[in-house]
Amino acid sequence: MPAPLLDLDLAKRIADGLVALLARWAPDAQPWPEDRAAREFAEALRKRDVREILYLPDLEATPRWPERIWNADEPNHERVLIRVETERAQVGWAVAVFHGSLVHWEHLTATVDGTLSWRAIDPDSHWRMKLETAESVLREKGLTLIPPAAMKLHFGPRRLEVLLDPRQAEIFEAAREIESIAGSLLATHGIRSRPHAYQRLLDLLRFGHDPGTLVAVLENRRPATYAELVSWISERSAPFSWTRDTALE
């Protein structure tokens, strides 16, 4: 079995962050309060880093450059851009993408004609961008930074880089899949309602299991009790086995 890519404490904090995101779309979820973490991070970082620091929602108003950097249709605008390169033909930013308590990096470049391209930050380029001060601020604020290499891990059918893509609604789709699984447990003894089933599934994710395991153990069978479901999952995989993603070998 491959060694885990994440240490246990970091894996637990990432799982907690993912569960908190999925809980936003629980059947009985309440509107969540405004999240000011990205804005406050940008404000704090400007005091400690002399480079250009941009909070993406501030770019909604025009004129702006590059013009297409703001897209109102994207589901997550909570991003902070740190300029890390200025060349004759293009400008580049390290982009901190915020998802509740979780943050990950991506790289954005803009050419002189305003053409944009995004890509994941690999560990080598991450080191060259000199993001130590920014990451210190993130830690001081109690946020969990997902290492660039860990974005390739699968959490269920999706890699983290897909699940947390700010331009896509994959976290919403994942929540709908969890809700579908919850519906299949309504006849399970001890499950009182669909919201209760959803919450019990989130508990399993928080304890280190992943959505793919939930789907696999429930294929063509239904547990009589919640305890039976837990035993099925324990027999199939150990907690946080998704951090030992063999696809990365």
C-alpha positions as a Markdown table, in Angstrom:
| # | Residue | x | y | z |
|---|---|---|---|---|
| 1 | Met | 0.0 | 0.0 | 0.0 |
| 2 | Pro | 1.4 | 3.5 | -0.9 |
| 3 | Ala | 2.3 | 5.8 | 1.9 |
| 4 | Pro | -0.3 | 8.6 | 2.6 |
| 5 | Leu | 0.3 | 11.8 | 0.8 |
| 6 | Leu | -1.1 | 13.8 | 3.7 |
| 7 | Asp | -0.3 | 13.5 | 7.4 |
| 8 | Leu | -3.2 | 12.6 | 9.5 |
| 9 | Asp | -3.8 | 16.0 | 11.1 |
| 10 | Leu | -3.9 | 17.7 | 7.7 |
| 11 | Ala | -6.1 | 15.0 | 6.2 |
| 12 | Lys | -8.6 | 15.5 | 9.1 |
| 13 | Arg | -8.6 | 19.2 | 8.6 |
| 14 | Ile | -9.2 | 18.9 | 4.8 |
| 15 | Ala | -12.0 | 16.3 | 5.5 |
| 16 | Asp | -13.6 | 18.7 | 8.0 |
| 17 | Gly | -13.5 | 21.5 | 5.4 |
| 18 | Leu | -15.0 | 19.3 | 2.7 |
| 19 | Val | -17.8 | 18.2 | 5.0 |
| 20 | Ala | -18.5 | 21.9 | 5.9 |
| 21 | Leu | -18.9 | 22.7 | 2.2 |
| 22 | Leu | -21.2 | 19.7 | 1.6 |
| 23 | Ala | -23.3 | 20.7 | 4.6 |
| 24 | Arg | -24.1 | 24.0 | 2.9 |
| 25 | Trp | -26.4 | 21.9 | 0.6 |
| 26 | Ala | -27.9 | 19.6 | 3.2 |
| 27 | Pro | -31.7 | 19.2 | 2.8 |
| 28 | Asp | -32.3 | 21.3 | 6.0 |
| 29 | Ala | -29.4 | 23.7 | 5.5 |
| 30 | Gln | -29.9 | 27.4 | 6.4 |
| 31 | Pro | -28.3 | 30.2 | 4.4 |
| 32 | Trp | -24.7 | 30.5 | 5.3 |
| 33 | Pro | -23.3 | 33.8 | 6.5 |
| 34 | Glu | -21.0 | 35.9 | 4.3 |
| 35 | Asp | -17.5 | 34.6 | 4.3 |
| 36 | Arg | -14.9 | 37.4 | 4.7 |
| 37 | Ala | -11.8 | 35.2 | 4.9 |
| 38 | Ala | -10.5 | 36.0 | 1.4 |
| 39 | Arg | -11.1 | 39.7 | 1.8 |
| 40 | Glu | -9.4 | 39.8 | 5.2 |
| 41 | Phe | -6.5 | 37.7 | 3.9 |
| 42 | Ala | -5.9 | 40.2 | 1.1 |
| 43 | Glu | -6.0 | 43.1 | 3.5 |
| 44 | Ala | -3.6 | 41.5 | 5.9 |
| 45 | Leu | -1.2 | 40.4 | 3.1 |
| 46 | Arg | -1.0 | 43.9 | 1.6 |
| 47 | Lys | 0.7 | 45.0 | 4.8 |
| 48 | Arg | 3.4 | 42.3 | 4.5 |
| 49 | Asp | 4.0 | 41.7 | 0.8 |
| 50 | Val | 4.9 | 44.5 | -1.5 |
| 51 | Arg | 3.6 | 42.7 | -4.6 |
| 52 | Glu | 0.3 | 43.5 | -6.3 |
| 53 | Ile | -2.5 | 41.9 | -4.3 |
| 54 | Leu | -6.0 | 41.7 | -5.8 |
| 55 | Tyr | -9.3 | 40.6 | -4.3 |
| 56 | Leu | -11.3 | 39.2 | -7.2 |
| 57 | Pro | -14.7 | 40.7 | -6.3 |
| 58 | Asp | -13.1 | 44.2 | -6.3 |
| 59 | Leu | -12.6 | 43.7 | -10.1 |
| 60 | Glu | -16.3 | 43.4 | -10.8 |
| 61 | Ala | -16.5 | 47.1 | -11.7 |
| 62 | Thr | -15.1 | 48.3 | -15.0 |
| 63 | Pro | -12.8 | 49.4 | -16.4 |
| 64 | Arg | -10.5 | 46.5 | -15.5 |
| 65 | Trp | -7.7 | 44.5 | -16.9 |
| 66 | Pro | -7.8 | 41.8 | -18.0 |
| 67 | Glu | -11.4 | 42.3 | -19.0 |
| 68 | Arg | -12.4 | 38.6 | -18.7 |
| 69 | Ile | -10.9 | 38.1 | -15.3 |
| 70 | Trp | -14.3 | 38.7 | -13.8 |
| 71 | Asn | -17.1 | 36.3 | -14.7 |
| 72 | Ala | -20.4 | 36.7 | -12.9 |
| 73 | Asp | -21.5 | 33.2 | -13.8 |
| 74 | Glu | -18.7 | 31.5 | -11.9 |
| 75 | Pro | -19.9 | 29.9 | -8.6 |
| 76 | Asn | -16.9 | 30.9 | -6.5 |
| 77 | His | -15.4 | 34.4 | -6.6 |
| 78 | Glu | -13.6 | 34.2 | -3.3 |
| 79 | Arg | -10.1 | 34.4 | -4.7 |
| 80 | Val | -7.0 | 36.5 | -4.0 |
| 81 | Leu | -4.4 | 37.2 | -6.8 |
| 82 | Ile | -0.7 | 37.7 | -6.0 |
| 83 | Arg | 1.4 | 39.0 | -8.9 |
| 84 | Val | 4.3 | 36.6 | -9.2 |
| 85 | Glu | 5.6 | 37.4 | -12.7 |
| 86 | Thr | 5.7 | 40.4 | -15.1 |
| 87 | Glu | 7.1 | 39.8 | -18.5 |
| 88 | Arg | 6.9 | 41.7 | -21.8 |
| 89 | Ala | 4.2 | 39.4 | -23.2 |
| 90 | Gln | 2.3 | 38.3 | -20.1 |
| 91 | Val | 1.6 | 38.8 | -16.4 |
| 92 | Gly | 1.2 | 35.9 | -13.9 |
| 93 | Trp | -0.5 | 35.6 | -10.6 |
| 94 | Ala | -0.6 | 32.9 | -7.9 |
| 95 | Val | -4.3 | 32.7 | -7.0 |
| 96 | Ala | -5.5 | 31.7 | -3.5 |
| 97 | Val | -8.9 | 30.0 | -3.9 |
| 98 | Phe | -11.0 | 30.0 | -0.8 |
| 99 | His | -13.7 | 27.4 | 0.1 |
| 100 | Gly | -14.8 | 28.0 | 3.6 |
| 101 | Ser | -11.8 | 27.0 | 5.8 |
| 102 | Leu | -10.0 | 25.4 | 2.8 |
| 103 | Val | -7.6 | 27.3 | 0.5 |
| 104 | His | -5.7 | 26.0 | -2.6 |
| 105 | Trp | -3.4 | 27.6 | -5.1 |
| 106 | Glu | -3.7 | 27.9 | -8.8 |
| 107 | His | -1.7 | 29.9 | -11.4 |
| 108 | Leu | -3.3 | 32.5 | -13.7 |
| 109 | Thr | -1.6 | 34.1 | -16.7 |
| 110 | Ala | -2.8 | 37.0 | -18.9 |
| 111 | Thr | -1.2 | 37.9 | -22.2 |
| 112 | Val | -1.1 | 41.4 | -23.5 |
| 113 | Asp | -4.3 | 40.9 | -25.5 |
| 114 | Gly | -6.1 | 39.8 | -22.3 |
| 115 | Thr | -6.2 | 36.1 | -23.0 |
| 116 | Leu | -6.4 | 34.2 | -19.7 |
| 117 | Ser | -5.2 | 30.7 | -18.8 |
| 118 | Trp | -5.4 | 28.8 | -15.6 |
| 119 | Arg | -3.4 | 25.8 | -14.5 |
| 120 | Ala | -2.6 | 24.0 | -11.3 |
| 121 | Ile | 0.5 | 24.9 | -9.4 |
| 122 | Asp | 3.0 | 22.1 | -9.3 |
| 123 | Pro | 5.3 | 21.8 | -6.3 |
| 124 | Asp | 8.3 | 23.2 | -8.1 |
| 125 | Ser | 6.6 | 26.3 | -9.4 |
| 126 | His | 5.0 | 26.7 | -6.0 |
| 127 | Trp | 8.4 | 27.0 | -4.5 |
| 128 | Arg | 9.6 | 29.6 | -7.1 |
| 129 | Met | 6.6 | 31.9 | -6.4 |
| 130 | Lys | 7.8 | 32.7 | -2.9 |
| 131 | Leu | 4.5 | 32.3 | -1.2 |
| 132 | Glu | 5.9 | 31.8 | 2.3 |
| 133 | Thr | 4.5 | 35.1 | 3.7 |
| 134 | Ala | 1.1 | 34.5 | 2.2 |
| 135 | Glu | 1.0 | 31.0 | 3.6 |
| 136 | Ser | 2.0 | 32.3 | 7.0 |
| 137 | Val | -0.9 | 34.7 | 7.0 |
| 138 | Leu | -3.3 | 31.8 | 6.0 |
| 139 | Arg | -2.1 | 29.7 | 8.9 |
| 140 | Glu | -2.4 | 32.7 | 11.3 |
| 141 | Lys | -6.0 | 33.0 | 10.3 |
| 142 | Gly | -6.7 | 29.3 | 11.1 |
| 143 | Leu | -7.2 | 28.3 | 7.4 |
| 144 | Thr | -6.2 | 25.0 | 5.9 |
| 145 | Leu | -4.0 | 25.2 | 2.9 |
| 146 | Ile | -4.2 | 22.1 | 0.6 |
| 147 | Pro | -0.7 | 21.4 | -0.7 |
| 148 | Pro | -0.4 | 21.5 | -4.5 |
| 149 | Ala | 0.4 | 17.8 | -4.8 |
| 150 | Ala | -2.7 | 16.9 | -2.8 |
| 151 | Met | -5.0 | 18.5 | -5.4 |
| 152 | Lys | -4.5 | 15.3 | -7.5 |
| 153 | Leu | -6.1 | 13.1 | -4.8 |
| 154 | His | -9.5 | 11.6 | -5.5 |
| 155 | Phe | -12.3 | 12.4 | -3.0 |
| 156 | Gly | -14.8 | 10.0 | -4.4 |
| 157 | Pro | -15.1 | 10.1 | -8.2 |
| 158 | Arg | -13.5 | 13.6 | -8.4 |
| 159 | Arg | -10.0 | 14.8 | -7.9 |
| 160 | Leu | -9.8 | 17.7 | -5.4 |
| 161 | Glu | -8.7 | 20.0 | -8.2 |
| 162 | Val | -12.0 | 19.3 | -10.0 |
| 163 | Leu | -14.2 | 19.2 | -6.9 |
| 164 | Leu | -12.8 | 22.6 | -5.8 |
| 165 | Asp | -12.5 | 24.3 | -9.2 |
| 166 | Pro | -14.0 | 27.8 | -8.6 |
| 167 | Arg | -15.3 | 28.0 | -12.2 |
| 168 | Gln | -17.4 | 24.8 | -11.9 |
| 169 | Ala | -20.2 | 23.7 | -9.6 |
| 170 | Glu | -18.7 | 20.3 | -8.8 |
| 171 | Ile | -19.1 | 20.7 | -5.0 |
| 172 | Phe | -22.8 | 21.3 | -5.5 |
| 173 | Glu | -23.0 | 18.2 | -7.7 |
| 174 | Ala | -21.2 | 16.1 | -5.1 |
| 175 | Ala | -23.7 | 17.3 | -2.5 |
| 176 | Arg | -26.6 | 16.2 | -4.7 |
| 177 | Glu | -25.0 | 12.8 | -5.0 |
| 178 | Ile | -24.7 | 12.6 | -1.2 |
| 179 | Glu | -28.4 | 13.5 | -0.9 |
| 180 | Ser | -29.3 | 10.7 | -3.3 |
| 181 | Ile | -27.4 | 8.2 | -1.2 |
| 182 | Ala | -29.2 | 9.6 | 1.9 |
| 183 | Gly | -32.5 | 8.9 | 0.2 |
| 184 | Ser | -31.6 | 5.2 | -0.1 |
| 185 | Leu | -31.1 | 5.0 | 3.6 |
| 186 | Leu | -34.6 | 6.1 | 4.6 |
| 187 | Ala | -35.7 | 2.5 | 5.4 |
| 188 | Thr | -32.6 | 1.9 | 7.6 |
| 189 | His | -33.4 | 1.5 | 11.3 |
| 190 | Gly | -32.4 | 4.6 | 13.3 |
| 191 | Ile | -32.6 | 7.0 | 10.3 |
| 192 | Arg | -35.4 | 9.4 | 11.0 |
| 193 | Ser | -35.5 | 11.5 | 7.8 |
| 194 | Arg | -33.6 | 12.5 | 4.7 |
| 195 | Pro | -31.8 | 15.4 | 6.5 |
| 196 | His | -30.8 | 13.0 | 9.3 |
| 197 | Ala | -29.5 | 10.5 | 6.8 |
| 198 | Tyr | -27.5 | 13.2 | 5.0 |
| 199 | Gln | -25.9 | 14.3 | 8.3 |
| 200 | Arg | -25.0 | 10.7 | 9.2 |
| 201 | Leu | -23.3 | 10.3 | 5.8 |
| 202 | Leu | -21.4 | 13.6 | 6.5 |
| 203 | Asp | -20.2 | 12.1 | 9.8 |
| 204 | Leu | -18.7 | 9.1 | 7.9 |
| 205 | Leu | -16.9 | 11.5 | 5.5 |
| 206 | Arg | -15.6 | 13.5 | 8.5 |
| 207 | Phe | -14.3 | 10.3 | 10.0 |
| 208 | Gly | -12.1 | 9.7 | 6.9 |
| 209 | His | -14.2 | 7.9 | 4.4 |
| 210 | Asp | -15.0 | 9.2 | 0.9 |
| 211 | Pro | -18.1 | 9.3 | -1.3 |
| 212 | Gly | -16.8 | 6.6 | -3.6 |
| 213 | Thr | -16.7 | 4.2 | -0.7 |
| 214 | Leu | -20.3 | 5.0 | 0.3 |
| 215 | Val | -21.5 | 4.3 | -3.2 |
| 216 | Ala | -19.5 | 1.1 | -3.5 |
| 217 | Val | -20.8 | -0.5 | -0.2 |
| 218 | Leu | -24.4 | 0.4 | -0.9 |
| 219 | Glu | -24.4 | -1.0 | -4.5 |
| 220 | Asn | -27.4 | -3.4 | -4.7 |
| 221 | Arg | -27.8 | -3.7 | -0.9 |
| 222 | Arg | -29.3 | -1.7 | 1.9 |
| 223 | Pro | -28.2 | -1.9 | 5.6 |
| 224 | Ala | -30.7 | -2.8 | 8.2 |
| 225 | Thr | -29.1 | -0.4 | 10.7 |
| 226 | Tyr | -26.6 | 2.5 | 10.6 |
| 227 | Ala | -24.2 | 0.3 | 12.6 |
| 228 | Glu | -24.3 | -2.3 | 9.8 |
| 229 | Leu | -23.4 | 0.4 | 7.3 |
| 230 | Val | -20.4 | 1.5 | 9.4 |
| 231 | Ser | -19.2 | -2.1 | 9.6 |
| 232 | Trp | -19.5 | -2.5 | 5.8 |
| 233 | Ile | -17.5 | 0.6 | 5.2 |
| 234 | Ser | -14.8 | -0.4 | 7.8 |
| 235 | Glu | -14.4 | -3.8 | 6.0 |
| 236 | Arg | -13.9 | -2.1 | 2.7 |
| 237 | Ser | -11.4 | 0.6 | 3.5 |
| 238 | Ala | -9.5 | 2.2 | 6.4 |
| 239 | Pro | -10.2 | 5.8 | 7.3 |
| 240 | Phe | -8.4 | 8.3 | 5.1 |
| 241 | Ser | -7.4 | 5.7 | 2.6 |
| 242 | Trp | -8.3 | 8.3 | 0.0 |
| 243 | Thr | -5.0 | 10.0 | 1.0 |
| 244 | Arg | -3.2 | 7.0 | -0.4 |
| 245 | Asp | -4.3 | 7.5 | -3.9 |
| 246 | Thr | -2.6 | 4.9 | -6.0 |
| 247 | Ala | -3.4 | 6.9 | -9.2 |
| 248 | Leu | -0.6 | 9.2 | -8.1 |
| 249 | Glu | 2.1 | 6.5 | -8.3 |
